[in-house]
Amino acid sequence: MNMLGMFCVRACSGLLGLRTATPLRFLHSFSGITVAQIDEEVAKLLELKAQLGNDGKHQFVLKTAKGTRDYNPKQMAIREKVFNTIINCFKRHGAETIDTPVFELKETLTGKYGEDSKLIYDLKDQGGELLSLRYDLTVPFARYLAMNKITNIKRYHIAKVYRRDNPAMTRGRYREFYQCDFDIAGQYDAMIPDAECLKIVHEILSELNLGEFCIKVNDRRILDGMFAVCGVPDDKFRTICSTVDKLDKVSWEDVKKEMVNEKGLSEEVADQIGEYVSMQGGMDLAERLLQDQKMSQSKQACAGLQDIRLLFSYLHLFQVTDKVVFDLSLARGLDYYTGIIYEAVLTQAGVATVSTEAQNGPPEEESVSVGSVAGGGRYDGLVGMFDPKGRKVPCVGVSIGIERIFSIMEQKAEASAEKVRTTEVQVMVASAQKNLLEERLKLVTELWNAGIKAEVMYKKNPKLLSQLQHCEESGIPLVAILGEQELKDGVVKLRVVATREEVDVSRADLIGEIRKRTSEA
Amino acid sequence: MNMLGMFCVRACSGLLGLRTATPLRFLHSFSGITVAQIDEEVAKLLELKAQLGNDGKHQFVLKTAKGTRDYNPKQMAIREKVFNTIINCFKRHGAETIDTPVFELKETLTGKYGEDSKLIYDLKDQGGELLSLRYDLTVPFARYLAMNKITNIKRYHIAKVYRRDNPAMTRGRYREFYQCDFDIAGQYDAMIPDAECLKIVHEILSELNLGEFCIKVNDRRILDGMFAVCGVPDDKFRTICSTVDKLDKVSWEDVKKEMVNEKGLSEEVADQIGEYVSMQGGMDLAERLLQDQKMSQSKQACAGLQDIRLLFSYLHLFQVTDKVVFDLSLARGLDYYTGIIYEAVLTQAGVATVSTEAQNGPPEEESVSVGSVAGGGRYDGLVGMFDPKGRKVPCVGVSIGIERIFSIMEQKAEASAEKVRTTEVQVMVASAQKNLLEERLKLVTELWNAGIKAEVMYKKNPKLLSQLQHCEESGIPLVAILGEQELKDGVVKLRVVATREEVDVSRADLIGEIRKRTSEA
């Protein structure tokens, strides 16, 4: 075999996952070889390694995938509590719920996230369709509406989404994380559903007791109008918008520098933007800007300002204006917003620490900003992107930043003296003497059948002490103790774990007594 | 450029996703080219196609990925009800809950599912780790225990799992589906946790009202002992076991044929197995087999039979022996079971129809068998596979076949006259006259703030009829109607949708009145 033949064999064996170093070197000498090419080669080698690595026993790396985590029972107990509060609020506002698959056809997600599309997880092609893990819940929602020709719905959806971002897990940023969305789709009178979304954010953040918060409101049309009247060229609206979006993380000086040095605005234009984006207020500010000589030149801006004014009138009726601020610096990164946008931020000291820490990271557009615990806006064009005839379904929605909220609640639980219970067991069926397993099983069956949450130790002859210890550890409030004497007398000794008080209760009264004593719990 | 050089260029351009037909043809002439190779080429072309296809607008295929589905609000309402019943039962038995990521390191799943590993979804290598979607919840649970060195836990986990199976969606078989697992890990006295798992299945199936059911029980050690005493060679235990597993779908004649013709057993050996696997009973059968001349020769079988006897004594105390049958034909496919195994089957007529239909499909080992709605068993070796020192954590668990249960509940709801409500709204705030939006918003705010589930139409001047229609359609029981007169009188007209009864209620009493009237709902 000559040298060229030899190469050909190697090139093809490479395709079969058996490539050695030689052809890799050859590829380098070829023009047009890309980083992606190399990645592919690496992938093959890793695959090969994975196959070889599993011959030995216990060679596993015991870990979860990068950027993901398990939830332990304590975390789950906190998560359940937070979800319940949020779901109750969504239900109070009449929302239904839907669910969509964790992966979508790749093309469903294509062209929806701009730059961030690179963060989408793709599934390996194993024959059949090209699939990607969902990146948010909004695009699958729009796909669902278009596919089922739904023009009216108020729904919530709580599920995990996936982003191949650089995880910053200490700051509560993961590659797998929950989103918690509430959206109202349908052709309605202006600002009524929009105002309800803000009412919902207000209710949830108040009920969760996360401390002081503030909901910033702006409108894409005001931003665009402002850019126009300040003299930003049309084709730079989006990029300047994303620079403005950094204002919650970096100073105006740095933002201005980026506008001038990187994005090519003149100092004068930048300064004019700077004047507007420093403005904050309420309905009064909207009124004032409607009279503003420059701003009022933009039809778009005026439409936005009038809607802000109307929004505040509804927010007033909803009794939430105390926390809402019209803030011209609020930009939000996602492309699909078309009208009102908003973001809720925690403003208490405890959260500010996190904010400082995060300044070291690279500024990122799409991620919820520092301190942000909810965000959303109006997106009237997204469903139309999926409809074969381009029929639009106006939508407005809000996403609760549940992972940040989990983190805060966990820290709170950690700091609190009160123990987080991970089960709801009301009573432990125990015995003080040996050979009473059968009697314990009989009694626990009675309790289960009556709907009482009860446990029994899976030992023939457990020590009373270890049974009591288990109650202390897992916060079980009552112990039903059986002994020869109790069996003879037809009673059970009911012990209150916290006070060590013990009282004999007849078998007939036991269920009622347990219910009575645990009804507040 | 000579021909060989030409080929080299093409071979490498192929690697870059630009391969034309020519090199493909060439590859065929090469020995060692596999189907996988071709799949890879196809994948590249599809990828290219996907990239090109997205230039045109509205070229989307509006669908979910093969084998997956959306859940609409009605399905979600049913799903929520079923989950609540199941979770309540798990909690009644003192279970905690955990959650694990939707994907695991590929190597975590490798070597756990035998033949079925081909059904695992892999993620595309985008640089970094090789990842796969979870195939069940048991292997991630074992990984979690080993990783966190947990030796004692009673946990449930309800989450979606992924299998690239041929979907049979009409029969409720999907590629994305829920599993609903309850497991007890820890070193305990024999058969106590095992019996509790069966008690749980009994409680759940009874509460869900799915009709008559039966829980079959067997033990891997009895199966292995039986094979041994019947003269099956050691290395054929697993394959014969999977043939026995088909007995719930095909006749004994067909099973015997497979044993003799395909798996090479003698007629005599097969007939002896046939005798045993036709046996069904309770504790009495275990007693009889312990006396059986042949069976009693196997230590393994005796250990299994003694445990079955003990199990039945506990099941008797748990009051569930009415539904449990010791059935020597129950085999269950999964490799990791080491002791007791069980499976719950619906036995009523309605389900039998589905069962006939399913006989046309290919027999599959790992899927829950026809009519099966729960299954599980003891797996004492799985956690040790993950532990660096091989330390074992004995486990027993059960998985509720929730997708089948959803299907049945949906059919029931479809057949029933009663409408499934998809929201829990108690009252609609409506107006009979124009220009009362502000008053409606004020009132609905009062209700929300008091925790009442309430809705208002997002129109300035909705027609009373359309407001009432919305109530009828979504099952809202009450309407709070505002008019000029009501506002003057300081009352609200409360209308009962079902009876059309109307009553004036003072504003101060409204919340109490709504609570009273909806407290049973």
Contacts between the chains, C-beta under 8 A, distances in Angstrom:
chain1	res1	chain2	res2	distance
A	4	B	4	4.8
A	4	B	5	7.8
A	4	B	8	7.5
A	5	B	4	7.9
A	7	B	8	6.8
A	8	B	4	7.5
A	8	B	7	6.8
A	8	B	8	7.1
A	8	B	11	7.2
A	11	B	8	7.2
A	11	B	11	5.0
A	11	B	12	7.3
A	12	B	11	7.3
A	12	B	27	6.9
A	12	B	30	5.7
A	12	B	32	7.6
A	12	B	33	7.4
A	13	B	32	7.5
A	15	B	15	7.5
A	15	B	27	7.9
A	15	B	37	6.2
A	15	B	40	7.3
A	16	B	32	6.6
A	16	B	33	7.7
A	16	B	34	7.0
A	16	B	36	7.9
A	16	B	37	6.3
A	27	B	12	6.8
A	27	B	15	7.8
A	30	B	12	5.8
A	32	B	13	7.8
A	32	B	16	6.7
A	33	B	12	7.8
A	33	B	16	7.6
A	34	B	16	7.2
A	37	B	15	6.4
A	37	B	16	6.2
A	39	B	125	7.4
A	39	B	126	7.7
A	39	B	127	5.4
A	40	B	15	7.3
A	40	B	125	7.9
A	42	B	125	8.0
A	42	B	127	7.6
A	43	B	125	3.7
A	43	B	130	8.0
A	46	B	125	7.0
A	46	B	130	6.0
A	47	B	125	7.5
A	47	B	130	6.6
A	50	B	106	5.9
A	50	B	107	5.7
A	50	B	110	7.2
A	50	B	130	5.6
A	53	B	107	6.6
A	54	B	107	6.1
A	54	B	110	5.0
A	54	B	111	5.8
A	57	B	385	8.0
A	57	B	390	7.6
A	58	B	385	7.7
A	58	B	386	7.9
A	58	B	387	7.2
A	58	B	388	5.5
A	58	B	389	7.7
A	58	B	390	6.3
A	59	B	107	8.0
A	60	B	107	6.0
A	60	B	108	6.5
A	60	B	386	5.9
A	61	B	105	6.5
A	61	B	107	7.0
A	62	B	143	6.9
A	62	B	146	6.0
A	62	B	147	4.5
A	62	B	386	6.2
A	62	B	388	7.3
A	63	B	105	6.8
A	63	B	147	7.0
A	64	B	100	7.2
A	64	B	101	5.4
A	64	B	104	7.2
A	64	B	105	7.7
A	64	B	147	7.9
A	65	B	101	6.0
A	65	B	103	5.6
A	65	B	104	6.6
A	65	B	105	6.0
A	65	B	129	5.8
A	65	B	131	5.3
A	66	B	128	6.2
A	66	B	129	5.9
A	68	B	101	3.7
A	68	B	103	7.3
A	69	B	101	7.2
A	70	B	98	6.4
A	70	B	99	6.7
A	70	B	100	5.1
A	70	B	101	7.3
A	70	B	144	5.5
A	70	B	147	7.8
A	70	B	148	7.8
A	71	B	98	6.0
A	71	B	99	4.1
A	71	B	100	7.9
A	72	B	98	6.1
A	72	B	148	7.5
A	73	B	96	3.6
A	73	B	97	6.5
A	73	B	98	6.0
A	73	B	153	7.8
A	73	B	155	6.9
A	76	B	96	7.1
A	76	B	97	4.8
A	76	B	98	6.1
A	76	B	99	6.2
A	77	B	96	7.9
A	79	B	99	7.9
A	80	B	97	7.8
A	91	B	423	7.0
A	91	B	424	5.1
A	91	B	453	6.0
A	92	B	448	5.9
A	92	B	451	6.9
A	92	B	452	7.4
A	92	B	453	4.8
A	92	B	454	7.3
A	93	B	448	7.1
A	93	B	453	7.8
A	93	B	454	8.0
A	93	B	455	7.4
A	94	B	423	5.1
A	94	B	425	4.5
A	94	B	453	6.8
A	94	B	454	7.3
A	94	B	455	4.0
A	95	B	423	6.9
A	96	B	73	3.6
A	96	B	76	7.1
A	96	B	77	7.9
A	96	B	422	4.4
A	96	B	423	5.5
A	97	B	73	6.4
A	97	B	76	4.8
A	97	B	80	7.8
A	98	B	70	6.4
A	98	B	71	6.0
A	98	B	72	6.1
A	98	B	73	6.0
A	98	B	76	6.1
A	99	B	70	6.7
A	99	B	71	4.1
A	99	B	76	6.2
A	99	B	79	7.9
A	100	B	64	7.2
A	100	B	70	5.0
A	100	B	71	7.9
A	101	B	64	5.4
A	101	B	65	5.9
A	101	B	68	3.7
A	101	B	69	7.1
A	101	B	70	7.3
A	101	B	176	5.2
A	102	B	102	6.1
A	102	B	133	7.9
A	102	B	160	6.4
A	102	B	162	7.8
A	102	B	176	6.5
A	103	B	65	5.6
A	103	B	68	7.3
A	103	B	176	7.8
A	104	B	64	7.2
A	104	B	65	6.6
A	105	B	61	6.5
A	105	B	63	6.9
A	105	B	64	7.8
A	105	B	65	6.0
A	106	B	50	6.0
A	107	B	50	6.0
A	107	B	53	6.8
A	107	B	54	6.1
A	107	B	59	7.9
A	107	B	60	6.0
A	107	B	61	7.1
A	108	B	60	6.6
A	110	B	50	7.5
A	110	B	54	5.0
A	111	B	54	6.0
A	121	B	123	6.0
A	121	B	124	7.6
A	121	B	126	7.2
A	122	B	123	7.1
A	122	B	124	4.1
A	122	B	126	6.7
A	123	B	121	6.0
A	123	B	122	7.1
A	123	B	123	5.7
A	123	B	124	6.0
A	123	B	133	7.8
A	124	B	121	7.6
A	124	B	122	4.1
A	124	B	123	6.1
A	124	B	124	4.6
A	124	B	125	7.4
A	125	B	39	7.5
A	125	B	42	7.9
A	125	B	43	3.7
A	125	B	46	6.7
A	125	B	47	7.3
A	125	B	124	7.4
A	126	B	39	7.7
A	126	B	121	7.2
A	126	B	122	6.7
A	126	B	164	6.3
A	127	B	39	5.6
A	127	B	42	7.5
A	127	B	43	8.0
A	128	B	66	6.3
A	129	B	65	5.8
A	129	B	66	5.9
A	130	B	46	6.1
A	130	B	47	6.8
A	130	B	50	5.5
A	131	B	65	5.3
A	133	B	102	8.0
A	133	B	123	7.8
A	143	B	62	6.9
A	144	B	70	5.5
A	146	B	62	6.0
A	147	B	62	4.5
A	147	B	63	7.0
A	147	B	64	7.9
A	147	B	70	7.8
A	148	B	70	7.8
A	148	B	72	7.5
A	153	B	73	7.8
A	155	B	73	6.9
A	160	B	102	6.4
A	162	B	102	7.8
A	164	B	126	6.3
A	176	B	101	5.2
A	176	B	102	6.5
A	176	B	103	7.8
A	184	B	458	7.4
A	186	B	458	7.2
A	188	B	458	3.6
A	188	B	459	6.5
A	189	B	458	6.1
A	189	B	459	5.3
A	189	B	460	4.9
A	192	B	437	7.7
A	192	B	441	7.9
A	192	B	458	4.2
A	192	B	459	7.7
A	193	B	458	5.1
A	196	B	458	7.8
A	199	B	445	7.6
A	199	B	448	7.3
A	203	B	448	7.1
A	314	B	441	6.3
A	317	B	438	5.9
A	317	B	441	4.1
A	317	B	442	5.4
A	317	B	445	6.3
A	318	B	441	6.7
A	318	B	445	5.3
A	319	B	445	5.8
A	319	B	449	7.4
A	385	B	58	7.7
A	386	B	58	8.0
A	386	B	60	5.9
A	386	B	62	6.2
A	387	B	58	7.3
A	388	B	58	5.6
A	388	B	62	7.4
A	389	B	58	7.8
A	390	B	57	7.8
A	390	B	58	6.4
A	422	B	96	4.4
A	423	B	91	7.0
A	423	B	94	5.1
A	423	B	95	6.9
A	423	B	96	5.5
A	424	B	91	5.1
A	425	B	94	4.5
A	437	B	192	7.7
A	438	B	317	5.9
A	441	B	192	7.9
A	441	B	314	6.3
A	441	B	317	4.1
A	441	B	318	6.6
A	442	B	317	5.3
A	445	B	199	7.6
A	445	B	317	6.3
A	445	B	318	5.2
A	445	B	319	5.8
A	448	B	92	5.9
A	448	B	93	7.1
A	448	B	199	7.3
A	448	B	203	7.1
A	449	B	319	7.4
A	451	B	92	6.9
A	452	B	92	7.4
A	453	B	91	6.0
A	453	B	92	4.8
A	453	B	93	7.8
A	453	B	94	6.7
A	454	B	92	7.3
A	454	B	93	8.0
A	454	B	94	7.3
A	455	B	93	7.4
A	455	B	94	4.0
A	458	B	184	7.4
A	458	B	186	7.2
A	458	B	188	3.5
A	458	B	189	6.1
A	458	B	192	4.2
A	458	B	193	5.1
A	458	B	196	7.9
A	459	B	188	6.4
A	459	B	189	5.3
A	459	B	192	7.7
A	460	B	189	4.9
